[in-house]
Amino acid sequence: MSERWARAILTTYRWAGAAAYPLVGSYIGWRVSKGKEDRLRRHERYGRTSHPRPDGPLVWVHAASVGETVAVSNLIENLLASEINIVLTTGTVTSAKLVSERLGQRVIHQYVPLDLKPAISRFLNHWQPDLAIMAESEIWPMTILELGARRVPQVLVNGRMSDRSYARWRKRLFFAEALFENLAHVIAQSETDGERFHALGARPVTVSGNLKADTQLPPVAPEVLSNMQAAIGARKTWAAVSTHEGEEQIAAELHKLLRRHHPGLLTIIVPRHPERALTLKEAFAAQGLNVVSRSSSAPIGPETDILLGDTIGEMGLYLRLTEIAFVGNSLTGQGGGHNPLEPAMLDTAVLSGENVQNFRDAFSCLVASGGTKLVNDSRMLGGAVNFLLKNDDVRHRMMAAGRSTVEGMSGALSRTLTALEPFIHPLIVKSRLNGGGGGSE
């Protein structure tokens, strides 16, 4: 397929999206019914807003969900300190709540508009960003094309390209090149990611490392932590965090096996999507397990088998209640893994399934240092948890190795800021010439 045909089809895609626009209402309505959209703010998905654009330079930062939001939080703090306005878009209800907790009114939060021409055009017409910064793997064709048509610089930060995505793009190389040529800069997590973006037509590409290694420790309310630690007492614990369908059931089954060897064991299960918690609690109860949901504020008693972490923004609490953490989305289904750096920096021995291609470099570093062990099935996971519960010295060595590895991976934020300087410096000058005015109103 020629480059000319690729561009022609992308142009057709732009207008096909406009034709499909009237049909998306039912889809958004369905997502609202499932708790995946904010009913009161659904208009933002169509690019509409009730918030005025503040005066002065404005940067649009997009982070898909919780993990990406955490990754760019320190970057946003630096931009705010430079008196630059930030409109931050995310795509999930959970990430919106995290933005509110960590950044408050200092940024303007909006739900990301649908990747359809009417929604994107309306969004860009209102906000008129001077720069667009996208996090990790957010490649939305209509958004990229519309920003390119308006000559708004687009920078991908903490960029990553999974094996699956790379294979798909390679089959459509002309499309990839026609899209990625619109990116002013790609700042990749690793050499592998950088090489992949470069092969797909992105120019220039630099490598920063993983911004998630430079994030602050997940917060926790000291009084809450102290009360829960007192309730747990000397009981042994382990956690399965950021779990997906099937992995919670594995954790529950392992709990029943492990408590035979470790009486009083408490298992902490934190599903990636808290809206699934009620169904999970009912399933666990049907198996005769005593479950306490964190959202209920019910006390953890000696009879409690499972603490179900169904709240948002409390991963810092759950991980501080244990020294062993299995990171989900890695053992069942297609997976891809979740970020292991947060558990490692909070002194846990990290376990994971082998399906971790979305975070391959982070896991490679942790496995090499001895901070993480990968398992290939539920039986191996149970054996690893049992071994770590029995062997304090081994567990503590894993914890120390993980923490040291994350510390050694730091520096991505400074490298990212250096790469962004040619785009940010003119906005700082513009802001000062206009008398400041950064931050949301």
C-alpha positions, -999 to 999 in steps of 0.1 A, spaced: 0 0 0 14 34 -10 18 64 13 -7 82 -8 -33 56 -2 -26 55 36 -32 93 38 -63 90 17 -77 63 40 -68 83 71 -87 113 56 -117 90 50 -114 78 86 -117 114 98 -150 119 81 -163 85 88 -159 93 124 -181 124 120 -208 103 103 -207 77 132 -209 104 159 -247 105 163 -246 67 170 -224 68 201 -250 81 225 -263 46 233 -227 34 238 -220 61 264 -254 54 280 -244 17 284 -211 27 300 -230 50 324 -253 21 334 -222 0 342 -206 27 363 -178 33 338 -189 69 330 -198 98 353 -234 104 346 -232 141 355 -202 147 333 -209 126 303 -211 157 281 -173 160 284 -169 129 263 -184 149 235 -159 177 240 -183 200 258 -174 218 290 -188 243 315 -153 255 325 -139 286 308 -105 285 293 -81 304 316 -59 332 302 -23 324 292 -6 294 279 -23 260 283 -10 225 280 -33 195 275 -20 164 293 -37 131 287 -34 101 310 -56 71 302 -62 57 337 -48 55 372 -13 42 364 -7 68 337 -20 96 360 4 86 388 32 84 363 28 120 350 18 136 384 53 148 392 57 161 356 24 181 361 37 195 394 67 209 375 46 224 348 23 241 374 54 255 392 62 272 358 29 290 359 14 271 330 -23 261 329 -30 224 327 -61 207 314 -58 171 323 -79 144 307 -84 109 318 -107 81 306 -119 65 338 -140 74 369 -113 60 392 -86 82 376 -108 112 379 -111 107 416 -73 102 419 -68 136 401 -92 152 425 -73 138 455 -38 145 444 -40 177 423 -73 192 434 -82 225 417 -47 232 405 -55 215 372 -87 215 352 -98 179 349 -120 167 320 -130 133 307 -111 127 274 -133 134 244 -142 105 221 -118 100 193 -143 113 167 -140 145 147 -169 165 162 -159 157 198 -122 164 193 -129 196 172 -152 210 199 -127 202 226 -98 218 207 -119 248 197 -126 256 233 -93 248 250 -69 259 222 -39 241 238 -4 253 231 10 219 236 -4 183 239 14 158 261 1 122 259 12 95 283 26 60 276 6 43 248 -23 67 240 -23 67 202 -57 80 190 -57 86 152 -84 113 151 -69 132 180 -34 131 164 -47 142 130 -67 171 144 -38 183 165 -16 180 135 -39 200 113 -39 228 139 -1 226 142 -2 219 179 30 202 190 24 167 203 48 149 226 44 113 239 60 109 273 68 77 291 61 61 257 58 23 256 49 0 227 37 -36 237 47 -66 216 11 -69 204 7 -33 194 40 -32 176 31 -63 156 -2 -47 146 14 -14 136 41 -32 116 14 -48 94 1 -12 87 34 6 84 22 33 60 -7 41 85 18 43 114 41 66 95 13 89 84 2 92 121 35 92 139 50 119 117 26 143 135 44 137 168 69 164 176 88 141 200 85 107 215 101 102 249 102 64 254 106 44 285 132 20 272 156 14 243 133 -13 230 103 11 231 124 38 215 135 16 186 99 5 180 86 41 178 115 50 155 108 20 132 72 32 129 81 66 117 84 87 149 111 114 148 128 124 170 128 97 197 147 98 230 148 74 259 141 87 295 135 56 316 102 50 334 85 80 350 69 56 375 102 51 392 103 88 400 68 90 416 63 97 452 53 70 476 16 63 475 0 83 503 -17 68 533 -36 82 563 -14 74 593 -43 69 617 -61 46 593 -29 26 588 -22 24 625 -57 12 633 -57 -15 606 -22 -27 616 -34 -30 652 -65 -50 641 -43 -74 621 -18 -77 648 7 -106 644 -12 -123 617 6 -132 585 -6 -115 553 -2 -115 516 -19 -94 489 -31 -98 453 -34 -63 438 -46 -49 405 -62 -82 398 -84 -90 368 -111 -116 363 -100 -151 374 -71 -139 395 -93 -130 425 -107 -166 425 -72 -179 423 -63 -158 454 -93 -170 473 -85 -207 465 -49 -202 476 -61 -186 508 -80 -218 517 -49 -239 510 -24 -216 527 -43 -211 559 -38 -248 566 -1 -241 570 -4 -205 583 -33 -203 608 -48 -169 610 -36 -159 575 -52 -127 561 -54 -124 523 -58 -89 509 -74 -87 474 -75 -54 455 -93 -57 421 -82 -34 394 -118 -24 388 -135 -17 422 -170 -19 406 -165 -57 405 -161 -59 443 -197 -67 452 -198 -97 428 -165 -109 442 -176 -105 478 -207 -126 471 -186 -153 454 -162 -155 483 -190 -157 508 -205 -185 489 -173 -204 494 -176 -200 532 -149 -172 534 -154 -143 558 -149 -111 538 -145 -75 550 -149 -48 524 -127 -18 530 -155 5 518 -178 -8 546 -154 4 573 -162 -28 591 -135 -39 615 -110 -67 606 -116 -95 632 -98 -127 640 -123 -146 618 -117 -124 587 -103 -144 558 -102 -117 531 -98 -79 532 -114 -67 499 -98 -35 488 -127 -19 470 -117 18 475 -99 42 452 -66 58 460 -57 35 489 -31 13 473 -6 29 496 -26 15 525 -31 -20 512 6 -25 503 17 -12 537 -3 -40 553 18 -68 538 53 -78 528 42 -100 498 23 -87 468 12 -105 437 6 -80 408 -23 -90 386 -33 -89 350 -5 -114 345 -18 -149 352 -51 -152 334 -63 -140 300 -41 -121 276 -30 -98 304 1 -77 299 8 -71 336 6 -40 358 32 -17 373 55 -36 398 74 -5 408 49 8 433 48 -24 453 86 -27 452 92 8 465 68 1 494 89 -28 506 71 -59 493 84 -90 478 68 -89 444 53 -118 426 37 -119 392 26 -141 363 47 -143 333 25 -123 310 41 -89 317 50 -75 283 34 -41 290 60 -36 318 88 -58 305 117 -35 313 106 -28 349 101 -66 355 134 -74 338 152 -51 362 134 -65 392 139 -101 382 176 -96 376 181 -80 410 161 -107 428 133 -83 438 106 -101 418 97 -137 410 76 -147 380 53 -177 382 36 -196 354 4 -208 371 -17 -207 403 1 -237 418 35 -220 414 20 -188 429 8 -207 459 42 -223 464 60 -190 462 36 -173 487 40 -202 511 78 -202 508 80 -164 514 57 -167 544 79 -193 559 113 -178 551 117 -143 566 153 -139 554 145 -146 518 114 -124 519 134 -95 534 162 -99 508 136 -97 480 120 -66 496 154 -48 499 164 -58 463 131 -44 450 134 -11 468 171 -7 457 162 -15 421 135 12 419 159 37 435 185 28 408 159 34 380 152 70 390 161 100 368 134 96 342 116 128 353 147 150 349 154 135 314 118 140 304 119 177 315 150 182 295 134 168 264 103 189 269 123 221 275 121 234 238 83 231 240 79 244 276 103 273 277 84 294 251 52 290 271 70 301 303 82 332 285 47 338 271 32 334 306 56 359 321 50 384 294 13 381 300 18 386 338 16 350 349 -19 335 352 -9 299 354 -30 273 372 -67 268 370 -92 293 381 
